[in-house]
């Protein structure tokens, strides 16, 4: 198998896994929410309701397509497509397992190992908000526009704190490549032990960036009907909802990669390169991702929604000063 063929197969596989995990995260969320609220959740479509995500997808696909007369048709279609594309592009630089070595040939288990992988990640994530802004503005609906403006201001506010928290991590690891950062965390030498404050800031910002509760102000149904996707129906609405779960999956993968050693685990790291090490590394990586997805769901159904002024105050008056303080502490630690 040529390197190009393997690369194409790997990218298609990651694309499929992202869609599959996003689809079944909806099922996990509904089941966990039902457990926390002492009810059953989906239990009709298939055994234990396991086919419910497929039923939801088919329903969205066959629902009537509705585009408001007063909307900008081209931008109305572009918004959800852009949001979905940027969500899927972010997985390109994440290393999901140790390199696969077969017969002396090495196949990297990563879309591409950019030496500025973190900058690529932040750049693509920043583009995602344009999908929300375009969709909210093109709807020509005041509730959609308010939701889109909220999303933009929220993303800008929390990206600053997130970026500052990453600066301290880069100072510790001396690299912008996600592969290098993972490979410096062999065994239990994880960044969470060196950057606990940075991790706390990053995970709070991740909740805000993915528009998840308690930071789901852009789609706050009690105030804005459905927020930026109020006017959307059929698969356009499905793209917005689906992309949110892909963002949860990618955020969980990034958290695992940057702070929890990625695919590294003490006895897995000690194995000789080969199929077994790659397979076990992938299992370790996806176990960590599953834990963080569970955390996203658990917090959504546990904490109440912030008021908008509280959201902004937390971003500008608490997280940014803490992130700057974390950089200073890290610099002092490295020097002395």
Short mmCIF file of the C-alpha atoms (twelve columns), coordinates in Angstrom:
data_MODEL
# 
_entry.id   MODEL 
# 
loop_
_atom_site.group_PDB 
_atom_site.id 
_atom_site.type_symbol 
_atom_site.label_atom_id 
_atom_site.label_alt_id 
_atom_site.label_comp_id 
_atom_site.label_asym_id 
_atom_site.label_seq_id 
_atom_site.Cartn_x 
_atom_site.Cartn_y 
_atom_site.Cartn_z 
_atom_site.pdbx_PDB_model_num 
ATOM 1   C CA . UNK A 1   0.000   0.000  0.000  1 
ATOM 2   C CA . UNK A 2   1.390   3.419  -0.969 1 
ATOM 3   C CA . UNK A 3   1.671   6.239  1.555  1 
ATOM 4   C CA . UNK A 4   -0.905  8.292  -0.376 1 
ATOM 5   C CA . UNK A 5   -3.435  5.432  -0.392 1 
ATOM 6   C CA . UNK A 6   -2.989  4.915  3.342  1 
ATOM 7   C CA . UNK A 7   -3.362  8.656  3.969  1 
ATOM 8   C CA . UNK A 8   -6.622  8.800  2.001  1 
ATOM 9   C CA . UNK A 9   -7.973  5.704  3.799  1 
ATOM 10  C CA . UNK A 10  -7.004  7.158  7.164  1 
ATOM 11  C CA . UNK A 11  -8.667  10.537 6.455  1 
ATOM 12  C CA . UNK A 12  -11.869 8.826  5.263  1 
ATOM 13  C CA . UNK A 13  -11.836 6.618  8.396  1 
ATOM 14  C CA . UNK A 14  -11.394 9.601  10.736 1 
ATOM 15  C CA . UNK A 15  -14.191 11.395 8.857  1 
ATOM 16  C CA . UNK A 16  -16.482 8.377  9.350  1 
ATOM 17  C CA . UNK A 17  -15.514 7.963  13.025 1 
ATOM 18  C CA . UNK A 18  -16.199 11.676 13.679 1 
ATOM 19  C CA . UNK A 19  -19.686 11.371 12.180 1 
ATOM 20  C CA . UNK A 20  -20.394 8.093  14.005 1 
ATOM 21  C CA . UNK A 21  -19.270 9.409  17.407 1 
ATOM 22  C CA . UNK A 22  -21.204 12.659 16.907 1 
ATOM 23  C CA . UNK A 23  -24.314 10.642 15.997 1 
ATOM 24  C CA . UNK A 24  -24.106 8.386  19.053 1 
ATOM 25  C CA . UNK A 25  -23.162 11.250 21.376 1 
ATOM 26  C CA . UNK A 26  -26.746 12.427 20.849 1 
ATOM 27  C CA . UNK A 27  -27.913 9.008  22.064 1 
ATOM 28  C CA . UNK A 28  -25.525 9.067  25.056 1 
ATOM 29  C CA . UNK A 29  -26.675 12.573 25.958 1 
ATOM 30  C CA . UNK A 30  -30.365 11.638 25.898 1 
ATOM 31  C CA . UNK A 31  -29.764 8.460  27.908 1 
ATOM 32  C CA . UNK A 32  -27.592 10.223 30.499 1 
ATOM 33  C CA . UNK A 33  -30.040 13.116 30.783 1 
ATOM 34  C CA . UNK A 34  -32.845 10.595 31.304 1 
ATOM 35  C CA . UNK A 35  -30.825 8.829  34.028 1 
ATOM 36  C CA . UNK A 36  -30.136 12.111 35.840 1 
ATOM 37  C CA . UNK A 37  -33.833 13.024 35.650 1 
ATOM 38  C CA . UNK A 38  -35.052 9.537  36.634 1 
ATOM 39  C CA . UNK A 39  -36.639 8.623  33.291 1 
ATOM 40  C CA . UNK A 40  -35.927 6.088  30.546 1 
ATOM 41  C CA . UNK A 41  -34.915 8.121  27.504 1 
ATOM 42  C CA . UNK A 42  -35.060 6.629  23.978 1 
ATOM 43  C CA . UNK A 43  -36.191 2.987  24.211 1 
ATOM 44  C CA . UNK A 44  -38.357 2.247  21.131 1 
ATOM 45  C CA . UNK A 45  -36.139 2.353  18.027 1 
ATOM 46  C CA . UNK A 46  -34.107 -0.847 18.286 1 
ATOM 47  C CA . UNK A 47  -32.935 -2.613 21.471 1 
ATOM 48  C CA . UNK A 48  -32.527 -0.042 24.285 1 
ATOM 49  C CA . UNK A 49  -33.317 2.671  21.721 1 
ATOM 50  C CA . UNK A 50  -29.908 2.233  20.075 1 
ATOM 51  C CA . UNK A 51  -31.274 3.016  16.596 1 
ATOM 52  C CA . UNK A 52  -32.762 6.344  17.719 1 
ATOM 53  C CA . UNK A 53  -29.911 8.462  16.210 1 
ATOM 54  C CA . UNK A 54  -30.527 6.787  12.815 1 
ATOM 55  C CA . UNK A 55  -34.265 7.485  13.135 1 
ATOM 56  C CA . UNK A 56  -33.528 11.147 13.972 1 
ATOM 57  C CA . UNK A 57  -31.179 11.460 10.983 1 
ATOM 58  C CA . UNK A 58  -33.727 9.942  8.587  1 
ATOM 59  C CA . UNK A 59  -36.428 12.224 9.985  1 
ATOM 60  C CA . UNK A 60  -34.295 15.353 9.434  1 
ATOM 61  C CA . UNK A 61  -33.352 14.190 5.923  1 
ATOM 62  C CA . UNK A 62  -36.978 13.767 4.827  1 
ATOM 63  C CA . UNK A 63  -38.466 16.795 6.590  1 
ATOM 64  C CA . UNK A 64  -39.841 19.620 4.454  1 
ATOM 65  C CA . UNK A 65  -37.219 22.101 3.296  1 
ATOM 66  C CA . UNK A 66  -38.185 25.655 4.242  1 
ATOM 67  C CA . UNK A 67  -36.309 28.811 3.216  1 
ATOM 68  C CA . UNK A 68  -37.946 32.120 4.299  1 
ATOM 69  C CA . UNK A 69  -38.816 34.463 1.420  1 
ATOM 70  C CA . UNK A 70  -37.097 37.409 3.105  1 
ATOM 71  C CA . UNK A 71  -33.811 35.524 3.633  1 
ATOM 72  C CA . UNK A 72  -30.633 35.716 1.558  1 
ATOM 73  C CA . UNK A 73  -30.926 32.300 -0.122 1 
ATOM 74  C CA . UNK A 74  -27.242 31.758 -0.981 1 
ATOM 75  C CA . UNK A 75  -25.942 32.731 2.470  1 
ATOM 76  C CA . UNK A 76  -28.807 30.826 4.124  1 
ATOM 77  C CA . UNK A 77  -27.503 27.630 2.494  1 
ATOM 78  C CA . UNK A 78  -23.817 28.530 2.972  1 
ATOM 79  C CA . UNK A 79  -24.060 29.076 6.774  1 
ATOM 80  C CA . UNK A 80  -24.717 25.487 7.940  1 
ATOM 81  C CA . UNK A 81  -22.427 24.041 5.222  1 
ATOM 82  C CA . UNK A 82  -19.522 26.229 6.398  1 
ATOM 83  C CA . UNK A 83  -20.158 25.372 10.055 1 
ATOM 84  C CA . UNK A 84  -20.145 21.634 9.280  1 
ATOM 85  C CA . UNK A 85  -17.008 21.807 7.094  1 
ATOM 86  C CA . UNK A 86  -14.936 23.681 9.680  1 
ATOM 87  C CA . UNK A 87  -16.054 21.221 12.375 1 
ATOM 88  C CA . UNK A 88  -14.788 18.261 10.304 1 
ATOM 89  C CA . UNK A 89  -11.520 19.970 9.255  1 
ATOM 90  C CA . UNK A 90  -10.259 20.276 12.831 1 
ATOM 91  C CA . UNK A 91  -9.506  16.546 13.178 1 
ATOM 92  C CA . UNK A 92  -6.772  16.702 10.502 1 
ATOM 93  C CA . UNK A 93  -3.899  17.477 12.920 1 
ATOM 94  C CA . UNK A 94  -4.902  15.287 15.886 1 
ATOM 95  C CA . UNK A 95  -2.724  12.170 16.417 1 
ATOM 96  C CA . UNK A 96  -5.165  9.383  17.328 1 
ATOM 97  C CA . UNK A 97  -2.633  6.571  17.915 1 
ATOM 98  C CA . UNK A 98  1.099   5.745  17.794 1 
ATOM 99  C CA . UNK A 99  2.548   5.346  14.298 1 
ATOM 100 C CA . UNK A 100 1.737   1.993  12.717 1 
ATOM 101 C CA . UNK A 101 4.898   0.047  11.802 1 
ATOM 102 C CA . UNK A 102 4.527   -2.892 9.392  1 
ATOM 103 C CA . UNK A 103 7.510   -4.564 7.733  1 
ATOM 104 C CA . UNK A 104 9.816   -1.648 8.448  1 
ATOM 105 C CA . UNK A 105 7.384   0.880  6.936  1 
ATOM 106 C CA . UNK A 106 5.864   3.548  9.171  1 
ATOM 107 C CA . UNK A 107 2.295   4.797  8.648  1 
ATOM 108 C CA . UNK A 108 1.408   7.885  10.751 1 
ATOM 109 C CA . UNK A 109 -1.992  7.701  12.493 1 
ATOM 110 C CA . UNK A 110 -2.599  11.393 11.894 1 
ATOM 111 C CA . UNK A 111 -4.045  13.322 8.963  1 
ATOM 112 C CA . UNK A 112 -1.024  15.628 8.778  1 
ATOM 113 C CA . UNK A 113 1.691   16.522 11.261 1 
ATOM 114 C CA . UNK A 114 1.943   20.303 10.903 1 
ATOM 115 C CA . UNK A 115 4.722   22.010 12.832 1 
ATOM 116 C CA . UNK A 116 2.157   24.708 13.631 1 
ATOM 117 C CA . UNK A 117 -0.695  22.290 14.409 1 
ATOM 118 C CA . UNK A 118 -2.059  24.344 17.308 1 
ATOM 119 C CA . UNK A 119 -2.238  27.477 15.121 1 
ATOM 120 C CA . UNK A 120 -4.090  25.487 12.434 1 
ATOM 121 C CA . UNK A 121 -6.516  24.226 15.083 1 
ATOM 122 C CA . UNK A 122 -7.234  27.730 16.389 1 
ATOM 123 C CA . UNK A 123 -7.535  29.136 12.864 1 
ATOM 124 C CA . UNK A 124 -10.115 26.586 11.727 1 
ATOM 125 C CA . UNK A 125 -12.095 26.821 14.987 1 
ATOM 126 C CA . UNK A 126 -12.181 30.617 14.595 1 
ATOM 127 C CA . UNK A 127 -13.625 30.238 11.081 1 
ATOM 128 C CA . UNK A 128 -16.527 28.174 12.471 1 
ATOM 129 C CA . UNK A 129 -18.202 31.230 13.955 1 
ATOM 130 C CA . UNK A 130 -18.662 32.615 10.422 1 
ATOM 131 C CA . UNK A 131 -21.070 29.744 9.738  1 
ATOM 132 C CA . UNK A 132 -23.167 30.853 12.710 1 
ATOM 133 C CA . UNK A 133 -22.939 34.575 11.821 1 
ATOM 134 C CA . UNK A 134 -23.816 34.017 8.156  1 
ATOM 135 C CA . UNK A 135 -26.758 31.739 9.010  1 
ATOM 136 C CA . UNK A 136 -28.107 34.096 11.688 1 
ATOM 137 C CA . UNK A 137 -27.818 37.200 9.497  1 
ATOM 138 C CA . UNK A 138 -29.156 35.527 6.307  1 
ATOM 139 C CA . UNK A 139 -32.298 34.350 8.166  1 
ATOM 140 C CA . UNK A 140 -33.489 37.982 8.397  1 
ATOM 141 C CA . UNK A 141 -34.933 37.168 11.830 1 
ATOM 142 C CA . UNK A 142 -34.191 39.296 14.894 1 
ATOM 143 C CA . UNK A 143 -33.875 36.281 17.209 1 
ATOM 144 C CA . UNK A 144 -31.453 34.548 14.815 1 
ATOM 145 C CA . UNK A 145 -29.381 37.720 14.487 1 
ATOM 146 C CA . UNK A 146 -29.204 38.178 18.258 1 
ATOM 147 C CA . UNK A 147 -28.104 34.560 18.670 1 
ATOM 148 C CA . UNK A 148 -25.417 34.991 15.984 1 
ATOM 149 C CA . UNK A 149 -24.091 38.186 17.601 1 
ATOM 150 C CA . UNK A 150 -23.986 36.444 20.961 1 
ATOM 151 C CA . UNK A 151 -22.055 33.528 19.435 1 
ATOM 152 C CA . UNK A 152 -19.509 35.867 17.818 1 
ATOM 153 C CA . UNK A 153 -18.882 37.934 20.956 1 
ATOM 154 C CA . UNK A 154 -18.711 34.781 23.106 1 
ATOM 155 C CA . UNK A 155 -16.197 33.091 20.784 1 
ATOM 156 C CA . UNK A 156 -13.978 36.176 20.574 1 
ATOM 157 C CA . UNK A 157 -14.014 36.621 24.360 1 
ATOM 158 C CA . UNK A 158 -13.166 33.021 25.220 1 
ATOM 159 C CA . UNK A 159 -10.677 32.454 22.382 1 
ATOM 160 C CA . UNK A 160 -8.418  35.058 24.007 1 
ATOM 161 C CA . UNK A 161 -8.316  33.217 27.331 1 
ATOM 162 C CA . UNK A 162 -7.945  29.867 25.554 1 
ATOM 163 C CA . UNK A 163 -5.038  31.167 23.463 1 
ATOM 164 C CA . UNK A 164 -3.291  32.562 26.541 1 
ATOM 165 C CA . UNK A 165 -3.684  29.239 28.370 1 
ATOM 166 C CA . UNK A 166 -2.062  27.487 25.382 1 
ATOM 167 C CA . UNK A 167 0.918   29.894 25.434 1 
ATOM 168 C CA . UNK A 168 1.919   28.544 28.854 1 
ATOM 169 C CA . UNK A 169 1.605   24.979 27.508 1 
ATOM 170 C CA . UNK A 170 3.810   25.832 24.510 1 
ATOM 171 C CA . UNK A 171 6.405   27.318 26.888 1 
ATOM 172 C CA . UNK A 172 6.546   23.968 28.730 1 
ATOM 173 C CA . UNK A 173 6.653   21.785 25.575 1 
ATOM 174 C CA . UNK A 174 8.631   24.113 23.239 1 
ATOM 175 C CA . UNK A 175 6.583   23.007 20.200 1 
ATOM 176 C CA . UNK A 176 3.430   23.868 18.269 1 
ATOM 177 C CA . UNK A 177 3.128   20.359 16.808 1 
ATOM 178 C CA . UNK A 178 0.463   18.207 18.446 1 
ATOM 179 C CA . UNK A 179 2.532   15.070 17.743 1 
ATOM 180 C CA . UNK A 180 5.553   16.566 19.572 1 
ATOM 181 C CA . UNK A 181 3.379   17.609 22.515 1 
ATOM 182 C CA . UNK A 182 1.935   14.087 22.809 1 
ATOM 183 C CA . UNK A 183 5.342   12.404 22.516 1 
ATOM 184 C CA . UNK A 184 6.677   14.510 25.405 1 
ATOM 185 C CA . UNK A 185 3.999   13.009 27.680 1 
ATOM 186 C CA . UNK A 186 5.129   9.372  27.684 1 
ATOM 187 C CA . UNK A 187 4.065   7.236  30.633 1 
ATOM 188 C CA . UNK A 188 2.338   9.480  33.161 1 
ATOM 189 C CA . UNK A 189 4.393   12.574 32.350 1 
ATOM 190 C CA . UNK A 190 1.173   14.408 31.404 1 
ATOM 191 C CA . UNK A 191 0.843   18.177 31.040 1 
ATOM 192 C CA . UNK A 192 -2.096  18.256 33.481 1 
ATOM 193 C CA . UNK A 193 0.465   17.873 36.313 1 
ATOM 194 C CA . UNK A 194 2.487   20.875 35.047 1 
ATOM 195 C CA . UNK A 195 -0.412  23.047 33.890 1 
ATOM 196 C CA . UNK A 196 -3.456  22.428 36.170 1 
ATOM 197 C CA . UNK A 197 -4.555  26.079 36.020 1 
ATOM 198 C CA . UNK A 198 -4.053  26.184 32.245 1 
ATOM 199 C CA . UNK A 199 -6.170  23.032 31.887 1 
ATOM 200 C CA . UNK A 200 -8.976  24.519 33.998 1 
ATOM 201 C CA . UNK A 201 -9.001  27.694 31.876 1 
ATOM 202 C CA . UNK A 202 -8.868  25.683 28.640 1 
ATOM 203 C CA . UNK A 203 -11.756 23.359 29.514 1 
ATOM 204 C CA . UNK A 204 -14.004 26.261 30.599 1 
ATOM 205 C CA . UNK A 205 -13.212 28.017 27.304 1 
ATOM 206 C CA . UNK A 206 -13.905 24.756 25.421 1 
ATOM 207 C CA . UNK A 207 -17.423 24.701 26.877 1 
ATOM 208 C CA . UNK A 208 -17.949 28.297 25.741 1 
ATOM 209 C CA . UNK A 209 -16.462 27.670 22.261 1 
ATOM 210 C CA . UNK A 210 -18.774 24.701 21.649 1 
ATOM 211 C CA . UNK A 211 -21.828 26.702 22.842 1 
ATOM 212 C CA . UNK A 212 -22.608 24.031 25.417 1 
ATOM 213 C CA . UNK A 213 -24.462 24.639 28.674 1 
ATOM 214 C CA . UNK A 214 -23.886 26.513 30.901 1 
ATOM 215 C CA . UNK A 215 -22.618 28.736 28.036 1 
ATOM 216 C CA . UNK A 216 -25.363 28.027 25.467 1 
ATOM 217 C CA . UNK A 217 -26.488 31.668 25.219 1 
ATOM 218 C CA . UNK A 218 -26.396 31.769 21.355 1 
ATOM 219 C CA . UNK A 219 -29.253 29.231 21.189 1 
ATOM 220 C CA . UNK A 220 -30.983 30.058 24.468 1 
ATOM 221 C CA . UNK A 221 -34.529 28.830 23.747 1 
ATOM 222 C CA . UNK A 222 -36.096 30.658 26.725 1 
ATOM 223 C CA . UNK A 223 -34.998 34.022 25.279 1 
ATOM 224 C CA . UNK A 224 -34.295 33.586 21.555 1 
ATOM 225 C CA . UNK A 225 -36.691 30.812 20.406 1 
ATOM 226 C CA . UNK A 226 -33.934 28.677 18.836 1 
ATOM 227 C CA . UNK A 227 -31.163 31.253 18.557 1 
ATOM 228 C CA . UNK A 228 -29.158 31.481 15.346 1 
ATOM 229 C CA . UNK A 229 -30.832 28.381 13.796 1 
ATOM 230 C CA . UNK A 230 -34.453 29.445 14.498 1 
ATOM 231 C CA . UNK A 231 -35.393 29.622 10.784 1 
ATOM 232 C CA . UNK A 232 -33.574 26.449 9.710  1 
ATOM 233 C CA . UNK A 233 -35.250 23.122 9.015  1 
ATOM 234 C CA . UNK A 234 -34.481 19.714 7.516  1 
ATOM 235 C CA . UNK A 235 -30.770 18.872 7.049  1 
ATOM 236 C CA . UNK A 236 -29.655 22.509 7.389  1 
ATOM 237 C CA . UNK A 237 -30.833 22.379 10.979 1 
ATOM 238 C CA . UNK A 238 -29.286 18.892 11.190 1 
ATOM 239 C CA . UNK A 239 -25.902 20.278 10.080 1 
ATOM 240 C CA . UNK A 240 -25.938 22.899 12.849 1 
ATOM 241 C CA . UNK A 241 -26.950 20.375 15.527 1 
ATOM 242 C CA . UNK A 242 -24.581 17.696 14.229 1 
ATOM 243 C CA . UNK A 243 -21.599 20.067 13.977 1 
ATOM 244 C CA . UNK A 244 -22.062 20.963 17.641 1 
ATOM 245 C CA . UNK A 245 -21.527 17.317 18.612 1 
ATOM 246 C CA . UNK A 246 -18.517 17.046 16.293 1 
ATOM 247 C CA . UNK A 247 -17.077 20.077 18.107 1 
ATOM 248 C CA . UNK A 248 -17.626 18.253 21.416 1 
ATOM 249 C CA . UNK A 249 -15.746 15.213 20.039 1 
ATOM 250 C CA . UNK A 250 -12.864 17.337 18.703 1 
ATOM 251 C CA . UNK A 251 -12.656 19.388 21.922 1 
ATOM 252 C CA . UNK A 252 -12.447 16.139 23.911 1 
ATOM 253 C CA . UNK A 253 -9.688  14.881 21.577 1 
ATOM 254 C CA . UNK A 254 -7.732  18.143 21.938 1 
ATOM 255 C CA . UNK A 255 -8.057  18.080 25.741 1 
ATOM 256 C CA . UNK A 256 -6.817  14.477 25.774 1 
ATOM 257 C CA . UNK A 257 -3.943  15.352 23.438 1 
ATOM 258 C CA . UNK A 258 -2.716  18.520 25.121 1 
ATOM 259 C CA . UNK A 259 -3.140  17.695 28.804 1 
ATOM 260 C CA . UNK A 260 -3.686  13.944 29.301 1 
ATOM 261 C CA . UNK A 261 -0.954  12.355 27.199 1 
ATOM 262 C CA . UNK A 262 -3.087  11.528 24.153 1 
ATOM 263 C CA . UNK A 263 -2.540  7.870  23.288 1 
ATOM 264 C CA . UNK A 264 0.144   7.424  25.998 1 
ATOM 265 C CA . UNK A 265 -0.368  5.243  29.053 1 
ATOM 266 C CA . UNK A 266 2.456   3.731  31.194 1 
ATOM 267 C CA . UNK A 267 2.447   0.100  29.985 1 
ATOM 268 C CA . UNK A 268 1.285   0.992  26.450 1 
ATOM 269 C CA . UNK A 269 4.208   3.400  25.992 1 
ATOM 270 C CA . UNK A 270 6.683   0.630  26.906 1 
ATOM 271 C CA . UNK A 271 5.530   -1.721 24.095 1 
ATOM 272 C CA . UNK A 272 7.569   -2.259 20.930 1 
ATOM 273 C CA . UNK A 273 6.240   -0.444 17.813 1 
ATOM 274 C CA . UNK A 274 3.729   -2.553 15.906 1 
ATOM 275 C CA . UNK A 275 0.063   -3.285 15.338 1 
ATOM 276 C CA . UNK A 276 -0.585  -4.116 19.023 1 
ATOM 277 C CA . UNK A 277 0.900   -0.826 20.278 1 
ATOM 278 C CA . UNK A 278 -1.063  1.189  17.685 1 
ATOM 279 C CA . UNK A 279 -4.342  -0.606 18.527 1 
ATOM 280 C CA . UNK A 280 -3.910  -0.229 22.299 1 
ATOM 281 C CA . UNK A 281 -2.856  3.407  21.867 1 
ATOM 282 C CA . UNK A 282 -6.040  4.080  19.891 1 
ATOM 283 C CA . UNK A 283 -8.115  2.393  22.640 1 
ATOM 284 C CA . UNK A 284 -6.413  4.576  25.293 1 
ATOM 285 C CA . UNK A 285 -6.993  7.736  23.228 1 
ATOM 286 C CA . UNK A 286 -10.672 7.034  22.594 1 
ATOM 287 C CA . UNK A 287 -11.205 6.077  26.257 1 
ATOM 288 C CA . UNK A 288 -9.938  9.523  27.279 1 
ATOM 289 C CA . UNK A 289 -12.102 11.160 24.605 1 
ATOM 290 C CA . UNK A 290 -15.154 9.242  25.891 1 
ATOM 291 C CA . UNK A 291 -14.481 10.480 29.422 1 
ATOM 292 C CA . UNK A 292 -14.451 14.108 28.287 1 
ATOM 293 C CA . UNK A 293 -17.603 13.634 26.177 1 
ATOM 294 C CA . UNK A 294 -19.270 12.253 29.325 1 
ATOM 295 C CA . UNK A 295 -18.033 15.357 31.205 1 
ATOM 296 C CA . UNK A 296 -19.561 17.680 28.563 1 
ATOM 297 C CA . UNK A 297 -22.905 15.885 28.872 1 
ATOM 298 C CA . UNK A 298 -22.837 15.669 32.671 1 
ATOM 299 C CA . UNK A 299 -22.144 19.389 33.121 1 
ATOM 300 C CA . UNK A 300 -24.880 20.328 30.624 1 
ATOM 301 C CA . UNK A 301 -27.514 18.516 32.666 1 
ATOM 302 C CA . UNK A 302 -26.151 19.592 36.056 1 
ATOM 303 C CA . UNK A 303 -25.380 23.326 35.941 1 
ATOM 304 C CA . UNK A 304 -27.850 26.156 35.171 1 
ATOM 305 C CA . UNK A 305 -27.293 28.572 32.282 1 
ATOM 306 C CA . UNK A 306 -25.253 31.749 32.929 1 
ATOM 307 C CA . UNK A 307 -26.741 35.196 32.370 1 
ATOM 308 C CA . UNK A 308 -25.081 37.000 29.472 1 
ATOM 309 C CA . UNK A 309 -23.385 39.607 31.682 1 
ATOM 310 C CA . UNK A 310 -22.021 36.786 33.879 1 
ATOM 311 C CA . UNK A 311 -20.702 35.042 30.761 1 
ATOM 312 C CA . UNK A 312 -18.802 38.150 29.620 1 
ATOM 313 C CA . UNK A 313 -17.511 38.953 33.121 1 
ATOM 314 C CA . UNK A 314 -16.157 35.430 33.528 1 
ATOM 315 C CA . UNK A 315 -14.321 35.628 30.191 1 
ATOM 316 C CA . UNK A 316 -12.817 39.128 30.481 1 
ATOM 317 C CA . UNK A 317 -12.450 39.686 34.233 1 
ATOM 318 C CA . UNK A 318 -11.612 36.194 35.497 1 
ATOM 319 C CA . UNK A 319 -10.232 33.841 32.823 1 
ATOM 320 C CA . UNK A 320 -7.979  36.295 30.940 1 
ATOM 321 C CA . UNK A 321 -6.256  37.615 34.118 1 
ATOM 322 C CA . UNK A 322 -5.866  34.009 35.348 1 
ATOM 323 C CA . UNK A 323 -4.360  32.970 31.999 1 
ATOM 324 C CA . UNK A 324 -1.847  35.867 32.134 1 
ATOM 325 C CA . UNK A 325 -0.971  34.913 35.722 1 
ATOM 326 C CA . UNK A 326 -0.473  31.309 34.588 1 
ATOM 327 C CA . UNK A 327 1.986   32.468 31.887 1 
ATOM 328 C CA . UNK A 328 3.986   34.441 34.497 1 
ATOM 329 C CA . UNK A 329 4.074   31.487 36.930 1 
ATOM 330 C CA . UNK A 330 5.164   29.154 34.111 1 
ATOM 331 C CA . UNK A 331 7.906   31.563 32.997 1 
ATOM 332 C CA . UNK A 332 9.245   31.833 36.583 1 
ATOM 333 C CA . UNK A 333 9.126   28.041 36.948 1 
ATOM 334 C CA . UNK A 334 11.075  27.525 33.685 1 
ATOM 335 C CA . UNK A 335 13.703  30.150 34.606 1 
ATOM 336 C CA . UNK A 336 14.366  29.061 38.176 1 
# 
